[in-house]
């Protein structure tokens, strides 16, 4: 169960305490797109999300978007942001996490993963020894496979998730 347990659980990316991440010496953020930053069927980031992502860089964080979705999806989402990004990541496999750290010039000791799924983002990050942050999914309507996985995830959440930051 340890591999399915996030280090931190927050309501959304907007509830993250960046100062706490800095105190943990986090320098790189691997961030999921679908249902972490926008609903899975929304092509572009909202103005608020764009500003938040760009503010991360001003705060000194390296950022890499890492998605299991297609190249077209990731490129479209990233058009206005021009962040480092990886598509078809095959999370929870380790390859994309390693590649993201190489791109950001970070390592397992100073990189965090932010995502909305235990079986992809948290499991993948924990397998690598990264600091993992789980957020509540933005939208309840999802891709059919994700809806199926969420039913299993709901039971796991009860057993493994720590208190949310701010509760």
C-alpha positions as CSV (number, residue, x, y, z in Angstrom):
1,X,0.0,0.0,0.0
2,X,3.0,2.3,0.5
3,X,3.4,2.6,-3.3
4,X,-0.2,3.9,-3.6
5,X,0.1,6.4,-0.8
6,X,0.7,10.0,-1.8
7,X,3.0,12.2,0.4
8,X,0.5,15.0,0.2
9,X,-3.2,15.3,-0.7
10,X,-4.6,18.7,-1.7
11,X,-7.9,19.8,-3.1
12,X,-6.3,21.3,-6.3
13,X,-3.0,22.6,-7.6
14,X,-4.2,26.0,-6.5
15,X,-4.1,24.8,-2.9
16,X,-0.4,23.8,-3.0
17,X,1.8,25.6,-0.6
18,X,4.8,26.4,-2.8
19,X,6.9,27.6,0.2
20,X,6.5,24.1,1.8
21,X,7.7,22.6,-1.5
22,X,10.7,24.9,-1.4
23,X,11.5,23.9,2.2
24,X,11.5,20.3,1.0
25,X,14.1,21.3,-1.6
26,X,11.7,20.6,-4.5
27,X,13.0,22.2,-7.6
28,X,11.2,20.2,-10.4
29,X,7.5,19.5,-10.8
30,X,6.2,16.7,-13.0
31,X,2.6,17.7,-13.6
32,X,-0.2,15.6,-15.1
33,X,-2.7,17.4,-17.4
34,X,-6.0,15.6,-17.6
35,X,-8.2,16.2,-14.5
36,X,-5.2,17.7,-12.7
37,X,-4.9,21.0,-14.6
38,X,-8.1,20.8,-16.8
39,X,-11.0,18.5,-17.3
40,X,-9.9,15.6,-19.6
41,X,-12.1,16.9,-22.5
42,X,-10.9,20.5,-22.3
43,X,-8.2,21.3,-24.9
44,X,-6.7,24.5,-23.4
45,X,-5.7,25.7,-20.0
46,X,-7.9,28.4,-18.4
47,X,-6.3,31.8,-17.8
48,X,-6.0,31.0,-14.1
49,X,-4.2,27.7,-14.8
50,X,-1.9,29.4,-17.3
51,X,-1.0,32.0,-14.7
52,X,-0.4,29.4,-12.0
53,X,1.8,27.3,-14.3
54,X,3.9,30.3,-15.4
55,X,4.1,31.6,-11.8
56,X,5.8,28.3,-10.9
57,X,8.7,29.2,-13.1
58,X,8.9,32.7,-11.5
59,X,9.1,30.9,-8.1
60,X,12.1,29.0,-9.4
61,X,10.5,25.6,-10.2
62,X,11.3,23.6,-13.3
63,X,8.1,22.3,-14.8
64,X,7.4,19.3,-17.1
65,X,3.9,18.3,-18.2
66,X,3.7,14.5,-18.3
67,X,0.6,12.9,-19.8
68,X,-0.5,9.5,-20.9
69,X,-2.6,11.2,-23.6
70,X,-1.7,11.7,-27.2
71,X,0.9,14.0,-28.8
72,X,-1.9,16.1,-30.3
73,X,-3.6,16.5,-27.0
74,X,-0.4,17.5,-25.1
75,X,0.9,19.8,-27.9
76,X,-2.5,21.6,-28.2
77,X,-2.7,22.1,-24.4
78,X,0.9,23.3,-24.2
79,X,0.7,25.8,-27.2
80,X,0.3,28.9,-25.1
81,X,2.5,27.7,-22.3
82,X,5.6,26.4,-24.1
83,X,6.6,24.2,-21.2
84,X,8.6,21.0,-21.4
85,X,6.2,18.2,-22.0
86,X,6.0,14.4,-22.6
87,X,3.1,12.7,-24.2
88,X,2.1,9.0,-24.2
89,X,4.0,8.7,-20.9
90,X,2.7,5.2,-20.1
91,X,2.6,6.1,-16.4
92,X,3.2,4.4,-13.9
93,X,6.2,3.1,-15.9
94,X,9.4,4.9,-15.0
95,X,10.6,6.0,-18.4
96,X,8.7,9.3,-18.6
97,X,9.5,10.3,-15.0
98,X,13.3,9.7,-15.7
99,X,13.0,11.7,-19.0
100,X,11.2,14.6,-17.3
101,X,13.9,14.8,-14.7
102,X,16.6,14.8,-17.4
103,X,14.8,17.6,-19.2
104,X,14.4,19.6,-16.0
105,X,17.9,18.7,-14.8
106,X,16.5,17.5,-11.4
107,X,16.8,14.2,-9.6
108,X,14.7,12.0,-7.3
109,X,15.6,14.0,-4.3
110,X,14.3,17.3,-5.6
111,X,11.4,16.4,-7.8
112,X,7.7,16.1,-7.1
113,X,4.8,14.6,-9.1
114,X,1.4,16.2,-9.1
115,X,-1.6,14.3,-10.4
116,X,-5.1,13.1,-9.8
117,X,-4.7,9.4,-10.1
118,X,-3.3,6.9,-7.6
119,X,-2.6,4.2,-10.1
120,X,-0.6,6.4,-12.6
121,X,0.8,9.5,-11.0
122,X,1.2,8.4,-7.4
123,X,2.3,4.8,-8.1
124,X,4.7,6.0,-10.8
125,X,6.2,8.7,-8.7
126,X,6.5,6.5,-5.6
127,X,8.2,3.7,-7.7
128,X,10.8,6.3,-8.6
129,X,11.2,7.6,-5.0
130,X,9.7,11.0,-5.9
131,X,7.6,13.3,-3.6
132,X,4.0,12.6,-4.7
133,X,1.1,15.0,-4.5
134,X,-2.5,13.8,-5.2
135,X,-5.2,16.3,-6.2
136,X,-8.9,15.8,-6.4
137,X,-9.9,15.2,-10.0
138,X,-11.4,18.4,-11.6
139,X,-14.2,16.6,-13.4
140,X,-16.2,13.5,-12.5
141,X,-17.0,12.8,-16.2
142,X,-14.0,11.0,-17.6
143,X,-12.7,8.6,-20.3
144,X,-14.5,5.2,-19.8
145,X,-11.3,3.4,-18.7
146,X,-10.5,6.0,-16.1
147,X,-14.1,5.8,-14.8
148,X,-13.5,2.1,-14.3
149,X,-10.2,2.6,-12.5
150,X,-11.7,5.3,-10.3
151,X,-14.1,2.7,-8.8
152,X,-11.1,0.7,-7.6
153,X,-9.2,3.8,-6.6
154,X,-12.1,5.0,-4.4
155,X,-11.6,2.0,-2.1
156,X,-7.8,2.4,-2.1
157,X,-8.2,6.1,-1.2
158,X,-10.0,5.3,2.0
159,X,-7.1,3.2,3.1
160,X,-4.0,5.2,2.0
161,X,-4.7,8.9,1.6
162,X,-3.4,11.2,4.4
163,X,-5.3,14.3,5.5
164,X,-5.6,17.0,2.9
165,X,-3.4,20.0,3.2
166,X,-5.5,22.8,4.8
167,X,-7.9,20.4,6.6
